[in-house]
Amino acid sequence: MSACFWWNDCKEDFTCKQDWHTGWDWTTGRNRCPAEAPCRKWTDLFPTAQIMCEKIWSDSYSYTTLSNTSGRCMQLWFTGPNPNRKVAEYYINHASSQPAATVTLLVLLAMMSSSVFLP
């Protein structure tokens, strides 16, 4: 799902935290907003799709305007052939400009969805 669609779909909703990865109150067995984090309008915490994409999971993702068919962006959900093979191949071929850990992670993620090295 594109961050832009997610942001547009939620912009009238409310949330209490910008970083959803950590800091929830689990004392009831369910995740609840921390006492010091009142609900606020989505766009107060995420004024743009880029801020949402980059902040919601502890700065784990980078926003891009590349399309999902660019061969540069990993996809979690897809039908048909695994598009992550093309992404892994791109980063393998451009490994000199990427940190080794990034390339290794991309290759492993692509391999988990289907075999990257089979024709």
N, C-alpha and C positions, 0 to 999 in steps of 0.2 A: 504494500500500500504506500502510495506516495505521501510524504510528509505534508505536502500542500493540501491534498485531499483530507487528510486527518485533521490538519489545522482548521481548514474551512468547515468541516463537519462539527468541530467542537468549539468554534469561536464564541458561541452563545452559552456554553456550559460553564461550570465552575470547578475549580480545583484548589487545593490548599498548598501544594508544593510544586516548585519548578523541577526539582530533581526527584523523580519517582523511584530511583534505584535504592535509596537508603533513607532512614530516618522516620519510618512509619511507626505508629503506636500499635503493637501487637498484643497488648495486655489482655484483650478480650478473645484472642485466638483469630481475629480477623484484622486486616489492616485498616487502621483509622488514622485520620489526620492527627498530627501531634497537637497538643493543647495550645501551643504558641503559634499555630499556623491556621488562621481562620480561612474559610472559603473565600475565594476571590474569583472574579470573572477570568475566564481562560486567557483572554487577550491582555489582562493586567500582568499575568505571569509570563505569557508567551505572546509578545506583541507581533511577532512574525513567525512564519513557518520555519525559517532558518533557526531562530532562537529556540523554538520548540524542539526541532530535530537535534540540535547540538546539546541542549541542556537536559532534556527529559530523562536520559539514561546516563547521567554522570559524565557528560562530554565523550561518550563512547562512539558517537557517529558524527560524520561531517556532512553538512548540507551540500548538495550539488544541483546544478541545473542540467546535468547530463541525463539523457533519457534512459529508461530501463533496457533499451536495446543497444546502448553504446558499447557494451562489452567492458565497461570500467566499474560497474556497480554490482555488488553481490545482491542476489534476490533470495528472500526467504521462502516466498510462495510463488510457484509457477506451474504451468501445465506444459506438457510436451518435453522436448529435449532440455536438458539442464543448461540454462544460460550461464551458469557460473563457471563452466569449462572455459568459455571465451574470456572471462574475467581472469581466471587463473593463468591462462596462456598469455594474456596481455602483461600481467605483472611478472611472470617468469621471464618474458622477453625483455622487460624493462627493469630487471632486478637491480641493475647497477645504480639506479636512481631511487630505489626503495630500501628502507631498512630490512635486513634479513628476516627479522621476526614478522614483519608485515607480510612479506611474500610467503613465508612458511605458513602463516595462519590462513591466508587466502587459499593456498593450495589445499590445505587440510579441510577447510570448510567446503570447498568445491568437491573434494573427493568423498565427503560424507554423503552428499546428495546423489552422486553417481560417479562412475570412474572417469577421472579426468584424462587419463592417458590411453584409454581405448579409443580406436577410431570410430 
